[in-house]
């Protein structure tokens, strides 16, 4: 597959001699070359091509002989060298990646990684080096750049993705908090502009989600800059500071049919292994979240928070989250009084909750943790009080300095046994494999938004939630008129959307008014043994089944007019008792059926509606799946 180093050097010398004699630019003469990488007949196939005249690289993806990504430019430009052209091939090296790992949360806890990798080494006429590392698996392909020597700061990438012009696309306008709405376009007709790096396209070769993995403070976050069907990598920084050899994040393409993309853990699989040796203290679970339920006023009231703890304890929900306001004096929203925070009622609340079997998660602004002194003040204190997790808010940047802050705070929260929920944040990008105490991240237009549409809700399982846990905060039944979906759809979101800390956003009163929803939330796990897509079409419908132990939980959300939906029970052979919560004339209703695996069952869906089900093995005498 590769030529020898001696042959490469000979070609380089010939190019130098020609340039000196003619006075022209230095360019090595070489033949066009291509390299293909795939793990099997029906898996995606990556093709790297080197233009023998220009020395430029391109990257294309196909599946079953059909186009997924058209030939697209590959390259990077540093302070010292343009590594996007005039490249000469040196050599290649292949290896197999075969790993097993276990997570604490996510679509499934036990993971198996099987990938093929090739490392292609190139050089410019001046000796600047570029290695292109390519990986392929059954559900995706990816590449990254490795700069073996000191090459100076990175100025930009020439990386881009050329999509077939008529490919349907689900795109979210880029925002620093990654909370843009997902809207359907085609690849070419989407407005010129910047989009979040979690873009879904449908081509003849199947669905492809563009994503990123292994992003750290060694680099800069990326977004997609679109122009006429080409989606270029645009970095958050004009200059990325480097001080030696560099390895960039993975440019990932999760590829397959829609079920494969939805179930994929490819971005986690690409990421480095866990940095936490003993993860036994990391425990996913349901959280009673008090912000949408009571707002800032609840956060400033010990009595209100104790009442929420009482309710969580009654429901056997393992956590209660205290949001903004708990370390501010009333009327001092923008300032922190150091003496007052030390005298906070939080230790009393933690003791009260612990006695009732409830853990406390606390909100904290990023600005309280952005220096070593502040982190030394806060993190040991929260650990000493017995707080179980922190919800850190308002990073609102993927620039290199903020990513370096992430690197630091991830290590320090882990050292103090604090689980983490990031808001106003980046999106996962493999972070949960490396740092499994990151239970969830926002990076989504979630329940707080008053502008959400039902189409947006049915797109999220195929875009944002594919790449990692998503803190959408479902369950806000009391926000009637502020959400686009029905009550049954709201119940279904607790399964359709995966989050290691599933923050339920409703009031205790709203749950008590809907006992079927309340009982369902009592049963739903926050960590899953398996995930399957039963039915779906981005922007139209999403029905996901997730297994916890020997039971399957099914959540369905729909956009558009009322209908009778047909749902395939693709959860295994045998007889199943299926309990389904639907919207009725006077509220939620429960229906029980005994079905065989592979049967289709009908659900009456209202406009913007949905459903939630539990399925358990049936045998004579079994009348309910609830435990």
SVG drawing of the C-alpha trace seen along z (x, -y; Angstrom):
<svg xmlns="http://www.w3.org/2000/svg" viewBox="-62 -44 81 63">
<polyline fill="none" stroke="black" stroke-width="0.4" points="0.0,0.0 2.9,-2.4 6.0,-3.3 9.4,-3.1 11.0,-6.1 13.9,-5.9 11.6,-6.2 9.8,-9.1 13.1,-10.9 14.2,-10.3 11.1,-11.9 11.5,-14.8 15.1,-15.4 14.0,-15.2 11.4,-17.9 14.0,-20.1 16.4,-19.8 13.7,-20.6 12.7,-23.6 16.3,-24.9 16.8,-24.5 13.6,-26.1 13.2,-28.7 9.7,-27.4 8.1,-26.4 9.3,-23.4 6.9,-20.5 7.7,-16.8 6.6,-14.7 4.5,-11.7 1.6,-9.6 -1.9,-10.0 -2.5,-7.6 -5.6,-6.3 -6.1,-4.4 -9.3,-2.7 -10.3,-1.7 -13.3,0.3 -14.2,3.0 -16.6,5.0 -18.9,5.3 -21.7,3.2 -19.7,0.9 -18.8,-2.7 -15.7,-2.9 -13.2,-5.9 -11.1,-6.8 -8.1,-9.1 -6.7,-10.4 -3.5,-12.3 -3.4,-14.4 -0.1,-13.8 0.1,-17.2 -1.0,-19.5 0.0,-17.4 -3.4,-18.0 -5.4,-15.4 -9.1,-14.6 -11.4,-12.4 -14.5,-10.6 -16.9,-8.2 -19.2,-5.6 -21.4,-2.8 -22.5,0.2 -21.1,-1.6 -23.2,-4.7 -22.0,-8.2 -22.0,-9.4 -19.4,-12.2 -18.1,-13.4 -14.3,-14.0 -13.6,-16.8 -10.4,-18.8 -8.1,-17.7 -5.3,-19.8 -4.1,-22.1 -2.1,-25.3 0.3,-26.3 2.5,-29.2 5.4,-27.5 3.9,-25.4 0.9,-25.0 0.1,-21.3 -2.8,-21.4 -0.8,-21.2 2.4,-20.2 2.5,-17.1 4.6,-14.1 3.7,-10.6 6.3,-9.0 4.8,-5.8 1.8,-4.2 1.1,-2.0 -1.9,0.1 -3.3,1.4 -6.4,2.8 -8.1,1.2 -10.0,3.7 -11.1,2.5 -13.8,3.1 -14.9,0.5 -17.7,-0.1 -19.4,-3.4 -21.4,-4.7 -24.2,-6.1 -25.2,-6.4 -27.0,-4.3 -25.5,-1.1 -23.0,-0.5 -20.8,2.2 -19.1,1.2 -17.0,3.0 -14.7,1.1 -13.6,2.7 -11.8,0.3 -9.2,0.4 -6.7,-2.4 -4.2,-3.6 -1.6,-6.3 -0.4,-8.0 2.7,-10.1 3.4,-13.1 6.0,-15.8 6.4,-19.1 9.4,-20.0 10.7,-21.9 10.5,-18.9 7.4,-19.9 5.5,-16.7 1.9,-15.8 0.4,-12.4 -3.2,-11.7 -4.7,-9.1 -7.9,-7.5 -10.2,-5.1 -13.1,-3.0 -15.7,-1.0 -19.1,0.6 -20.8,-2.7 -18.5,-5.5 -15.2,-6.8 -13.0,-9.5 -9.7,-11.3 -7.3,-13.5 -4.0,-15.3 -0.8,-14.5 2.1,-16.9 5.1,-15.0 7.5,-17.9 7.3,-21.5 5.3,-23.3 4.2,-26.5 0.7,-27.6 -2.2,-26.4 -3.8,-29.1 -6.7,-27.1 -7.8,-23.8 -8.8,-23.4 -10.9,-20.4 -14.4,-20.4 -17.3,-18.1 -18.9,-18.1 -22.4,-16.8 -24.6,-15.9 -26.6,-19.0 -30.0,-17.5 -29.2,-15.6 -31.8,-16.4 -30.2,-18.0 -31.0,-18.7 -28.9,-21.7 -28.8,-23.8 -27.6,-27.4 -24.4,-27.8 -24.5,-29.4 -21.8,-29.5 -24.1,-27.7 -25.0,-25.1 -28.7,-25.9 -29.8,-26.5 -33.0,-25.0 -32.6,-22.1 -34.3,-22.9 -34.6,-20.8 -33.0,-22.0 -31.1,-20.4 -27.3,-20.4 -27.0,-23.0 -30.0,-25.2 -29.3,-25.7 -28.6,-29.4 -25.0,-30.4 -23.7,-30.6 -22.4,-28.7 -23.9,-25.6 -23.3,-23.4 -20.9,-20.5 -23.6,-17.9 -25.2,-18.1 -27.2,-15.2 -27.5,-14.4 -29.4,-11.8 -27.7,-10.5 -28.0,-7.5 -25.5,-5.8 -27.6,-6.3 -27.5,-8.8 -24.4,-10.6 -23.9,-12.7 -20.9,-15.0 -19.3,-15.2 -16.1,-15.8 -14.3,-13.7 -11.4,-14.0 -11.5,-17.8 -9.2,-19.2 -7.4,-22.4 -4.6,-21.3 -6.8,-22.6 -9.9,-24.7 -13.6,-23.8 -15.0,-23.7 -18.2,-24.7 -19.4,-24.1 -19.3,-27.1 -21.7,-26.4 -21.5,-27.7 -23.3,-26.0 -23.2,-22.4 -19.7,-22.6 -19.4,-22.5 -15.9,-23.8 -14.3,-23.4 -14.1,-26.8 -12.2,-27.0 -13.1,-29.1 -9.7,-30.6 -7.8,-32.5 -4.6,-31.0 -4.2,-27.8 -1.2,-27.9 1.1,-24.8 4.5,-24.1 5.5,-20.9 4.0,-17.9 0.2,-18.1 -2.7,-15.7 -5.9,-17.3 -9.5,-16.2 -11.2,-13.6 -13.3,-14.7 -16.0,-12.0 -18.7,-10.8 -21.2,-8.5 -22.7,-6.6 -25.3,-3.9 -29.0,-3.5 -30.9,-5.7 -31.1,-3.0 -27.3,-2.5 -26.6,-6.3 -29.0,-6.6 -27.5,-3.7 -23.9,-4.6 -21.3,-5.3 -18.7,-6.2 -17.6,-9.5 -17.1,-7.9 -15.3,-5.0 -12.8,-7.4 -12.0,-9.1 -9.2,-8.3 -9.9,-5.7 -11.2,-6.7 -9.0,-8.9 -10.9,-7.7 -9.6,-4.5 -12.3,-4.0 -15.7,-5.1 -17.8,-3.4 -19.0,-6.8 -20.5,-7.8 -24.2,-6.9 -26.7,-8.0 -30.2,-8.7 -33.4,-10.7 -33.2,-14.2 -36.0,-16.5 -34.9,-19.8 -36.3,-22.9 -35.5,-25.7 -38.5,-25.5 -40.5,-24.3 -39.7,-27.2 -37.1,-29.5 -34.6,-31.6 -36.9,-32.1 -36.8,-28.4 -33.0,-28.4 -32.9,-31.0 -35.2,-29.1 -34.0,-26.3 -37.6,-25.5 -38.6,-25.1 -35.6,-22.9 -36.4,-20.6 -39.9,-20.3 -38.5,-19.2 -36.2,-16.7 -39.2,-15.3 -41.0,-14.8 -37.9,-13.2 -37.7,-10.8 -41.3,-9.9 -40.8,-8.9 -37.4,-7.2 -35.8,-9.6 -32.1,-9.6 -31.3,-13.3 -32.6,-16.8 -30.9,-19.7 -30.7,-23.2 -30.3,-25.7 -29.1,-29.3 -29.7,-31.5 -28.5,-29.3 -25.3,-31.1 -26.6,-34.6 -28.3,-36.9 -31.8,-38.1 -31.3,-41.1 -27.6,-40.3 -28.0,-38.2 -24.8,-39.3 -22.4,-39.3 -21.2,-36.8 -20.6,-37.6 -17.8,-35.3 -18.8,-35.3 -22.4,-34.5 -21.6,-31.6 -19.5,-30.0 -22.5,-30.4 -24.8,-28.9 -27.7,-26.6 -26.4,-24.1 -24.7,-21.8 -28.0,-21.6 -29.9,-20.7 -27.3,-18.0 -27.6,-16.4 -31.4,-16.5 -31.4,-15.0 -28.9,-12.3 -31.0,-11.1 -33.8,-10.6 -31.7,-8.8 -31.5,-11.8 -28.3,-13.3 -27.9,-17.0 -26.7,-18.5 -25.9,-22.2 -25.7,-24.9 -22.6,-27.1 -21.6,-29.7 -18.4,-29.1 -16.9,-32.4 -16.8,-31.0 -14.4,-28.3 -12.3,-30.0 -9.1,-30.4 -7.1,-27.9 -7.9,-29.9 -11.7,-29.8 -11.7,-26.1 -9.6,-25.4 -12.2,-27.4 -15.3,-25.8 -14.6,-22.2 -13.2,-20.9 -16.0,-22.7 -18.7,-21.1 -17.1,-17.7 -16.8,-18.2 -20.5,-19.2 -21.4,-15.9 -22.7,-17.4 -22.9,-14.7 -22.6,-16.8 -22.2,-20.2 -24.2,-21.8 -21.6,-24.3 -23.1,-27.0 -22.3,-29.7 -19.0,-28.6 -20.4,-29.7 -17.1,-29.2 -15.1,-26.5 -12.0,-28.7 -8.7,-27.1 -8.5,-29.0 -11.9,-27.7 -11.1,-24.2 -8.0,-24.3 -10.3,-25.3 -12.5,-22.2 -9.4,-20.0 -8.5,-21.4 -12.0,-21.4 -12.7,-17.9 -9.6,-16.5 -10.4,-18.5 -14.1,-17.6 -13.1,-14.0 -10.6,-14.3 -13.3,-15.7 -15.8,-13.0 -18.3,-15.5 -20.4,-14.4 -20.8,-17.1 -23.6,-18.5 -22.4,-21.2 -24.8,-23.9 -24.2,-26.8 -21.5,-24.4 -19.9,-22.5 -21.5,-19.3 -20.1,-15.9 -17.4,-15.1 -16.2,-11.9 -15.8,-13.6 -18.0,-11.0 -15.6,-8.1 -12.6,-9.9 -14.3,-11.5 -17.3,-9.3 -18.3,-11.6 -19.7,-13.9 -23.2,-12.6 -24.8,-15.0 -24.4,-18.3 -26.9,-20.8 -25.7,-22.1 -29.3,-21.9 -32.4,-24.0 -34.1,-22.2 -37.3,-22.5 -36.5,-26.0 -36.9,-27.3 -40.3,-28.8 -39.5,-28.6 -39.2,-24.9 -41.2,-23.1 -42.4,-19.5 -40.2,-19.0 -37.2,-20.1 -38.1,-17.6 -38.3,-14.7 -34.9,-15.7 -32.8,-15.6 -32.5,-11.8 -30.9,-11.8 -28.5,-14.7 -27.6,-16.1 -28.4,-13.0 -26.4,-10.7 -23.1,-12.0 -23.7,-11.9 -26.0,-12.5 -28.3,-15.5 -29.8,-17.5 -33.0,-18.5 -34.9,-18.5 -38.2,-16.9 -41.3,-16.6 -42.4,-20.2 -46.1,-19.5 -47.0,-22.8 -45.6,-24.8 -48.8,-24.4 -48.8,-26.6 -45.0,-27.0 -44.2,-23.6 -45.2,-22.2 -46.0,-18.7 -48.7,-16.8 -48.5,-15.3 -47.9,-11.8 -45.1,-13.0 -43.6,-14.7 -43.6,-11.4 -42.0,-9.8 -39.1,-12.3 -37.7,-10.7 -36.9,-7.7 -36.5,-9.2 -33.8,-11.5 -30.8,-9.9 -29.2,-11.6 -27.1,-10.2 -28.8,-12.7 -32.3,-12.9 -33.4,-16.2 -37.2,-16.3 -38.4,-19.9 -42.0,-19.8 -43.6,-20.8 -44.6,-18.2 -48.2,-19.4 -48.0,-18.8 -46.8,-15.2 -49.5,-14.5 -52.1,-15.7 -50.8,-13.1 -50.3,-9.9 -49.6,-7.8 -46.7,-10.0 -45.4,-10.1 -45.5,-6.3 -43.7,-6.0 -40.9,-8.4 -40.6,-6.3 -39.6,-3.3 -37.4,-4.8 -33.6,-4.1 -31.0,-6.7 -28.5,-4.2 -29.2,-1.7 -28.1,1.7 -29.2,1.3 -30.8,-1.2 -32.8,-0.6 -34.6,-2.8 -38.0,-1.3 -39.3,-4.0 -38.1,-7.4 -37.8,-10.2 -36.0,-13.4 -38.5,-16.2 -41.5,-13.8 -41.2,-11.0 -38.8,-9.3 -39.6,-6.1 -36.7,-4.7 -36.6,-1.6 -34.1,-1.4 -33.4,1.6 -32.8,1.5 -32.3,5.0 -35.0,7.3 -37.5,4.5 -37.7,2.3 -38.8,-1.3 -40.2,-2.9 -40.6,-6.7 -42.3,-8.1 -42.6,-11.7 -44.3,-13.0 -44.6,-16.2 -47.6,-17.1 -51.3,-16.2 -53.0,-13.6 -52.8,-10.0 -52.7,-6.4 -49.1,-5.3 -47.9,-1.8 -44.9,-0.8 -42.9,2.3 -42.1,4.2 -38.5,5.0 -37.2,5.9 -36.8,9.7 -38.8,12.8 -41.3,14.1 -44.4,12.8 -44.4,9.3 -46.8,7.4 -46.8,3.8 -48.2,1.0 -48.6,-2.2 -49.4,-5.8 -51.3,-7.8 -53.2,-11.1 -56.9,-10.6 -59.9,-12.9 -59.6,-13.9 -55.9,-13.3 -53.4,-10.5 -54.7,-6.9 -53.0,-3.5 -53.5,-0.6 -52.2,3.0 -51.6,5.5 -50.0,8.9 -47.9,8.9 -45.3,11.0 -41.9,9.7 -42.0,8.3 -45.7,7.4 -46.8,3.9 -49.0,2.1 -51.1,-0.9 -50.9,-4.1 -53.4,-7.0 -51.3,-10.1 -52.7,-13.6 -51.3,-16.7 -47.7,-17.1 -48.3,-14.0 -46.4,-10.8 -46.5,-8.0 -44.5,-6.1 -44.4,-2.3 -42.9,0.4 -42.5,3.9 -41.7,6.9 -41.8,10.7 -45.3,12.0 -46.3,15.3 -49.6,16.2 -50.2,14.2 -48.2,11.2 -50.5,8.1 -48.1,5.2 -44.5,4.3 -44.2,1.8 -42.1,2.9"/>
</svg>
